[in-house]
Amino acid sequence: MLEVHIGVQTKAEDLVETVSATFDESEIDLLRSYVEFVHRLREARLLQRGMPAITNLDWKQGEGMKWTCPPYENSELHELLHVLRPLILSKEATSFERIAGMLGRKFDNKKFRGYLKLQRTIFEDGELKLFMQISLNDQPLLDDATLKLWLNGEQYHTDEEKAATWKKIEKALTIENTRALVITQLQSKVKALFNVQYIANLILGKADAQPIIPPNLAHEAAQGQ
C-alpha cells in the first residue's frame, strides 16, 4: 500500500491543508500505466513540434467565419488519435475519466476536487469554453458532444448518423475551420491529461512531472504497509 499526502496550496504558494489517500497495488499499477501512455503521447510528432490550436477568430462580410490555426498533416493527426485512444476513450481503464474519477474519490478535499473539476471541463469541452461559446444553428461547437460527432462518425468509429451530422457542420464552417476546431479541442484534452499526469507522478514519487499548467499542489509521500 502507498500512503500519499498532498498539500493543497493557494496561488500565493501558502500551504492551506494536507490531504491524504491510500492506494493499493492495482491502483498504483493503473497510475503507472496512465503515466506511460501520457509519456507516449508526449512523443507524438504534433507534440514534439508544438501542437497547433486556434490563434484568432474573425468574421468578414461576404466571407463568413475565419479561424486562424497553424497547419498540420493528416498523418500527424492520425498518429495523435492513435496514442490518445487509451486516454480519451471512456471505457479504457486508463482513460482520463476513470483516472480523474479515482483521484477525486481518493482525496476528500473540496479544493483538490475543484482542481480536478476544472481539468474535466478543459478535457471535455475545451479551454476556450472557459471564456466563450460558438454555436451553429443552436449546436454548441465548443462542446464534448460536438467533438464526439467527429470522433465517432469519422475517426474511432463509423457511425453513419454522426458522420452525416458532422458533414453538415463541416459544410457550414468549411473544412479549414473544422480542422482548426478539432485540433484545438484535442489540444485541450492533452493539457488536461498532462495536468492529471502531474498528480499521478506526485503519487508515484516521480521527479519528472512537467505539466503545461502546473497545479497548485505540494507533495509528500510515505510508503505504508
C-alpha positions in Angstrom: 0.0 0.0 0.0 1.1 3.6 -0.7 0.0 6.4 1.6 0.2 9.8 -0.1 -0.1 13.2 1.5 -0.7 16.2 -0.8 -0.6 19.8 0.4 -3.3 21.9 -1.2 -2.0 25.4 -1.8 -3.2 28.9 -2.7 -1.9 30.8 -5.7 0.5 32.5 -3.4 2.0 29.1 -2.6 0.8 29.3 1.0 0.1 25.8 2.4 -3.6 25.6 3.3 -4.0 22.0 4.4 -2.7 18.5 3.8 -5.0 15.7 2.4 -4.2 12.0 2.4 -5.1 8.9 0.5 -4.1 5.3 0.3 -3.6 3.4 -2.9 -3.4 -0.4 -3.3 -1.1 -2.2 -5.7 -3.7 -2.4 -8.5 -4.4 1.3 -8.3 -0.7 2.1 -8.4 -0.3 -0.1 -11.4 -3.1 1.7 -13.1 -1.5 5.1 -12.4 1.8 3.7 -13.8 0.0 2.7 -17.0 -1.6 6.1 -17.3 1.7 7.8 -16.9 3.3 5.6 -19.5 0.6 6.3 -22.0 0.9 10.0 -21.5 4.7 9.7 -22.0 4.0 8.0 -25.3 1.6 10.9 -26.1 4.4 13.4 -25.5 6.5 11.7 -28.2 3.9 12.2 -30.9 5.1 14.5 -33.7 2.5 17.1 -33.2 3.6 17.4 -29.5 7.2 17.4 -30.4 6.9 20.3 -32.8 4.3 22.2 -30.9 0.6 21.3 -31.0 -1.4 23.8 -33.1 -4.6 25.5 -32.0 -6.8 28.4 -32.9 -4.9 31.7 -32.5 -7.5 34.1 -33.9 -11.3 34.2 -34.6 -12.5 36.6 -37.3 -15.7 37.4 -39.2 -15.7 39.1 -42.6 -18.6 40.3 -44.6 -19.1 38.0 -47.6 -16.5 35.5 -46.4 -18.0 34.4 -43.1 -16.1 33.0 -40.2 -12.3 32.6 -40.4 -10.3 30.7 -37.7 -6.6 31.1 -37.8 -4.7 27.9 -36.9 -1.3 26.6 -37.9 -1.5 23.8 -40.4 -0.9 20.1 -39.7 -0.7 16.9 -41.7 -3.3 14.2 -41.6 -0.6 11.7 -40.8 0.2 13.8 -37.7 -3.4 13.8 -36.7 -3.8 10.1 -37.1 -0.8 9.4 -35.0 -2.1 11.7 -32.3 -5.5 10.0 -32.3 -3.8 6.6 -32.1 -1.8 7.4 -29.0 -4.8 9.2 -27.4 -7.0 6.1 -27.6 -6.3 4.6 -24.1 -6.5 8.1 -22.6 -9.7 9.5 -24.1 -12.0 6.5 -24.8 -14.1 6.4 -21.6 -14.2 2.5 -21.5 -10.4 2.2 -21.3 -9.1 1.6 -17.8 -6.5 4.4 -18.2 -9.0 6.9 -19.6 -8.9 10.5 -18.2 -12.5 10.0 -17.0 -11.5 6.9 -14.9 -8.2 8.2 -13.6 -9.6 11.6 -12.6 -12.6 9.9 -11.1 -10.4 7.7 -8.9 -8.3 10.6 -7.7 -11.4 12.6 -6.8 -12.7 9.7 -4.8 -9.4 9.1 -3.0 -8.7 12.7 -1.9 -11.6 14.1 0.1 -10.9 17.8 -0.3 -13.0 20.5 -1.8 -10.1 22.5 -3.3 -8.4 19.4 -4.8 -11.7 18.2 -6.3 -12.3 21.7 -7.6 -9.0 21.5 -9.5 -10.0 18.1 -10.9 -13.4 19.6 -11.9 -11.5 22.3 -13.9 -9.5 19.7 -15.7 -12.6 17.8 -16.6 -14.1 21.0 -18.1 -11.0 21.6 -20.1 -10.8 18.0 -21.2 -14.5 17.6 -22.1 -15.4 21.0 -23.6 -12.1 22.7 -24.3 -10.2 25.5 -22.7 -11.9 28.1 -25.0 -15.2 27.3 -23.4 -14.0 28.8 -20.2 -14.1 32.2 -22.0 -16.7 31.9 -24.8 -19.0 29.7 -26.8 -19.6 29.5 -30.6 -22.8 27.9 -31.9 -24.0 26.8 -35.3 -27.8 26.5 -35.6 -28.1 26.1 -31.8 -25.3 23.4 -31.9 -22.6 24.5 -29.5 -19.2 23.9 -31.1 -17.0 24.1 -28.0 -18.6 21.0 -26.6 -17.6 17.4 -26.0 -20.7 16.1 -27.8 -19.8 18.0 -31.0 -16.2 16.6 -31.0 -17.6 13.1 -30.4 -19.6 13.5 -33.6 -16.3 13.7 -35.4 -14.6 11.0 -33.4 -17.4 8.5 -33.5 -18.5 9.4 -37.0 -15.2 9.6 -38.9 -12.3 8.5 -36.6 -12.6 5.9 -33.9 -16.0 4.6 -35.2 -18.1 4.9 -38.3 -21.5 5.8 -37.0 -23.3 6.9 -40.2 -25.7 9.3 -38.4 -22.9 11.1 -36.5 -20.9 11.2 -39.7 -23.7 12.8 -41.6 -24.3 15.4 -38.8 -20.5 16.2 -38.8 -20.6 16.6 -42.6 -23.3 19.3 -42.2 -21.1 21.1 -39.7 -18.1 20.8 -42.0 -20.1 22.2 -44.9 -21.3 25.2 -42.9 -17.9 26.0 -41.3 -15.6 24.9 -44.2 -13.1 22.1 -43.9 -10.3 24.5 -42.8 -12.3 25.8 -39.9 -13.4 22.4 -38.7 -9.8 21.2 -38.8 -8.9 24.2 -36.6 -11.8 23.3 -34.3 -10.9 19.6 -33.7 -7.2 20.2 -33.2 -7.9 23.0 -30.7 -10.3 20.7 -28.8 -7.8 17.9 -28.8 -5.1 20.3 -27.6 -7.3 21.0 -24.5 -7.6 17.3 -23.9 -3.8 17.0 -24.0 -3.4 19.8 -21.5 -5.8 18.2 -19.0 -4.1 14.8 -19.5 -0.7 16.4 -18.7 -2.0 18.1 -15.6 -3.5 14.8 -14.2 -0.2 13.1 -15.1 1.5 15.7 -12.9 -0.7 14.5 -9.9 -0.1 10.8 -10.8 3.7 11.5 -10.9 3.5 13.0 -7.4 1.7 9.9 -6.2 4.3 7.6 -7.8 7.1 9.7 -6.4 8.4 10.7 -9.8 10.6 13.7 -10.3 10.0 14.4 -14.0 6.5 15.9 -13.9 6.2 18.8 -16.3 2.6 19.9 -16.7 1.7 22.7 -19.2 -0.2 24.5 -16.4 1.4 23.5 -13.0 -1.3 22.8 -10.5 -1.0 24.5 -7.1 -0.2 21.3 -5.2 2.7 20.2 -3.0 3.5 16.6 -2.2 4.8 14.3 0.4 4.7 10.6 0.0 5.3 7.9 2.6 5.4 4.2 2.0 2.9 2.4 4.1 2.3 -1.3 4.8 
